[in-house]
Amino acid sequence: MALDILEDDHGQFTIWGASASGASVLLQVQGFRPYLYVVAPAAMPGSAPALDWFEDRGLRESFRAVVNRAIPPDLRVAAVLACDRRPLQYCRPADLGPAASPMLRLEFDPGTSLRRAAPVLARCLASPGLLEAGWNFGAGTMFESEIGLLQRFLADMPVSGGAWLYVPPAASPKAGAPAPGYTLAQEDRRAAGFDIDATAPWQALTCLTPDATQLADAGWSPFPPGSAAAGYPASGARTLVFRSEAAMLRAFLAWLRAADPDLLAVFDAGRTLGALGARCAALRVDGGAAALGRAPPGSSRSRPLRLKRITTYSAAWVRSQSRMSSTSNQETLRAEVDGRVVVDVQRQVLTSQNLSTFTLTDCVQSLLGGTLETLAPREVAALAAGDGAGLLRLARYMATRARAVRALLLHLATVPDMVEMARVTGLTLGQVAYQAQMVRTHSLLLRTAGRRGYVLPARLEAGQLQEHTFILHPVENRTAGLYTNPVAILDFASLYPSIYRAHNLCYTTLVHPEDRGLFAEDQTTVTPTGDVFVKPAVRKGLLPAILAALTVARAATRDQLKAATSEAQRAVLDGRQKALKVTANALYGFTGAQTSPLQCIPLADSCLAYGAQACRRALDALESASRSGELGPIGRGARVIYGHTDSLCEGGFAVFPAASTPAEAIEVGKRTAAIVSAAFPDPMELKFERVCNPLLLIHVNRYAGKTWERPDSQPALMGLVSMWRQAAPIVRTTLHGVLERIIMRGDVESAIAFVEEEVRRLLSGRVSLHELIMTQGLWRITGEQVSSAAAGDPAAAAEVRGPHASLAVRLVQRDPGRAFVLGERLPYVLLAGAPKQDDAAEDPVMAVRSGTRADYLLYWNNKLVRPLSEMLGHCMPPARVQALMQGAHTRVRVEEVGSRVAKPGGASLSPPTPSPRAKGRRQGGRQVGMTAFYAATAKCIGCKRTLPQTSGTAPALCEICSRQAGATHPHVHACRGLQRCRVGFAASALHWPAMKNSGSPFPKTHSWIIACLPPQQVRLTAAPPLGRHRDPGIAARVVLETTARQAEAEALRARAGSICRACDSATLTQPFLCENGACAIYFQRREACIDLEALGETWVRLRGGAAG
């Protein structure tokens, strides 16, 4: 199996792979010549008879000699062959039939650069010398001159990453004329580290694995004979301790050579393999990063680790766009290790998932449903420099993260997906992982065109599409709202691929404007844009043939998937069917994108126009069938309320007012799909997807509904697309809770009560900081710009705008070793006390360590009001919405239980200090307002009046509250407010024989029990009750409420600590070091500790006196 294919110097190729028995293979492929095509010149008028390029070898040799005299020797033409080829672009009468003009295939010596040879050859063909020799080359006669050598080799073999190759041994010299085959390297020249080291000419290679179009052939066997490859046993982990880092690295490299893996799975290659290579170089480890490969360090085949920056879109291009929130454009590093395939799991997550930050902890939490301990670099360094217990903890920590990468690799089926995509499109595994869909489609088109006798033109000039998608806008057409009648969702099955097939749209069927009068009217099709294509009877299009093959292959693969029994086989087949689907859907984008090497505006515009026309015809056919009674009594009054030809809804939403149940709507929806499909040519088909009842339609691609796919299926909630990943959890949970109550329960009043409670909880500060974390990507800003802005560069600082970007600058200022990349997503929270959001943004972990309060009012006004108003505006009168947005629950404010200031040894968000290089600009800590320079004043715990003392010396109560204090000892009365203290965990009980040492003023002769009962209420009881039962006064109420808050915080800390202990690498006697900013439990534990510190200050004030 070919695992990697590399282009070497002098036109040779190196194929690294493994045999069916598990032996490592190094195969050097020689003799492959790059080539291009030119149209064979016609004879000059009045000269000799027509030139026979096929039969006259002397003619070809004389042409080669003339060309070689006119071009440099290092670009000489090695051979000239006559071929029967036709240009891919346009269907011209002269190209039809066997009398098509031949083409000349000009082959160059191995290693020749076509980028240099093509322009030199173009000048040569236009030179007077060829005209004098009687050869007339017209303009635009050169084809496939921009095909890279590796891509040409992959297409001609054909071979791909993950493909099985058969190479026979070379025959003995005694056998006469031997067939081409491999020869083993001499023992003294054999590359160490490989079981098989061989050399073979390119003609000896036979690929046993079909690509996408070959897979549709029933006679092709996709699986080669042989047994599964044997792997290196990896049962468990072993911990080894070394005296130095250099010794550890040498031992690791030795273990890697002994294990000899074909594949290295990492997460973030730049910060794993890149860091490993940097440390090897710094410590001068023998071989350095080159030892990661299969070739021994120092050998002629050994090359160092290579890291290349990979981005989908450049920062300049992104700056020209309005927004980039729906895609992940994070820059990654591609690691290349000779002889091994490096799989960066983060890269696959970036291209296939829609997460918040794409860190390892976020991936584990979002994709695997687990948590992962995260240690800061300072903690890792401290453990590494510590005693044996610290080293053991560090080993457990790293083993857990390695297992997490492996779990992600298996969960995402990374290897099967990569291999199957490489097989389908004919690319290497590295190209599949790091290059965009355009390259995959171009490779498949190049292969198939070569088999059908077509040649690809050079890159066409990019242009702008004129057509647009169809859209029935719900706001403009006043169809947005809450529908309580069943709504059927009808969707075209692969609309754009089916249009190519139904109307024979292709490069090869497009009629040149000069030839439109040469075809009969019944031989062509005129598209809505006015472009002309020939019908299949004249010429079958290449793109429709590819799409048909992909459809057949995917259907066969899905049938095999249903019958598969083993998990490994299911993973392979599922990866194949996904690769076939993605490749088919990408063909339209290939023909229309400006970045495509073969953009064809008439082709893409015609497809778009046909798509819009199909939606209009479907809309008219549905409403006509409803009026005529074809849909039956239930279908009367049906109308389309939304339609859009995009990837989310290539069809429309049809509401059936006469349907009383989802089952009736499902029946009439299926009937509607069949009636409308009959109006379209095969294979265009409108399919019934599901019924929503009710449905909340807000905007384009923003809707939610209670869905049924079958009458007996369980309903499900289909959420709004507007729940963006960058939104804070408090926003997402609030919107989802409203939808769940309105859509699933049909209870608008319950949704209103839920909103009021959530708003009250937010504005009173009873939310965890984790619920307020937002994320944004550095779409328009590179890591270099962030570093320059942190250093005080005014030009770079002007480009860095936005809360997340400003935070990135401050993080670099705090830690100069911190580096960001283009597109990296940053989590942040908005804290109180800053004049602008750019200054209010702070790292969540730093914020929770410092105990700084968030700006709850800003979250309400700027993040929640608008989406709630937009959603609820369709469910209730405007006056009711306004009352909900401005009610009493929106005027609740935070009541502090104590001062929230940074403690010694904890994180500090000190006011910024100017940098000498920044010319007065601020840097370092969070940039806050002038309030950060003033001392905090204390407030009365009872009535919240401001006291004249500062927070460190103030008493608990003001003079007014002290005079109202009751005479009865506070422990004789249970405060009714205690029963309103909520805690979020299961029933448990904590018992204190005496509370004197815990800061409580209660006498130690009583036992106090704080119980968490099933309704999750905290209740304080005393046994036995003493004294008189009368109002204990403000002082007693403050004491009891403070006691209840302390009990709640202690219980929350205990519960969070027990959960953290389950996934922490620490033993029972070691402290927590985790700083997982994606884990809600981490924030609960830290916030509980901060609340307990604040309550401790309250107890100090209560013991210090009662009057100010």
Secondary structure, DSSP 8 states (H G I E B T S, - for coil): -EEEEEE-GGG-EEEEEE-TTS-EEEEEEE----EEEEE--EE-TTSSS---TTT-HHHHHHHHHHHHHHS-GGG-EEEEEEE--EESS-B-GGGSSTT---EEEEEE-TT--HHHHHHHHHHHHTSHHHHHTTEE--TT-EES-S--HHHHHHHHTT--TT--EE--B---GGGSS----BEE--GGG--TT-SEEEEEEGGG-EE-S--HHHHT-TT--SS-SS---------S------SSHHHHHHHHHHHHHHH--SEEEESSGGGTHHHHHHHHHHTT-TTGGGGGSSS-TTSTT----EEEEE-SS-HHHHHTSS--TTS----EEEEEBTTBEEEEHHHHHHHH---SS--HHHHIIIIIS-------HHHHHHHHTS-HHHHHHHHHHHHHHHHHHHHHHHHTTHHHHHHHHHHHHT--HHHHHHS-HHHHHHHHHHHHHHHTTEE--S------------EE-TTTTT--EEE-S-EEEEEETTHHHHHHHHHT-STTTBB-GGGGGGS-GGGEEE-TTS-EEE-TTT---HHHHHHHHHHHHHHHHHHHHHH--SHHHHHHHHHHHHHHHHHHHTHHHHHH-TT-TT--HHHHHHHHHHHHHHHHHHHHHHHHHHHHTTTTGGGTT-EEEEEE-SSS-BEEEEE-TT--SHHHHHHHHHHHHHHHHTTS-TT--EEEEEEEEEEEEEETTEEEEEEESSTTS--EEE--TT--TTS-HHHHHHHHHHHIIIIIS--HHHHHHHHHHHHHHHHTT-S-GGGG-EEEE-SS--HHHHHHHHTT-HHHHHH--SHHHHHHHHHHHH-TT----TT-EEEEEEBTT-SSHHHHEE-HHHHHHHT--B-HHHIIIIIIHHHHHHHHTTTS-HHHHHHHHHSGGGG-----SS-----TTS------EE-GGGTT-EESS----GGGGS--EEE-TTT--EEEEETTT--SS-HHHHHT--SS-GGGS--GGGGG-B--S--EEEEES--GGGT--S-TTSEEEEEE-TT-BEEEEEES--S--S--HHHHHHHHHHHHHHHHHHHHHHHHHHHHHHH-SS-TTS------TT-HHHHHHHHHHHHHHHHHHHHHHHHH-S--
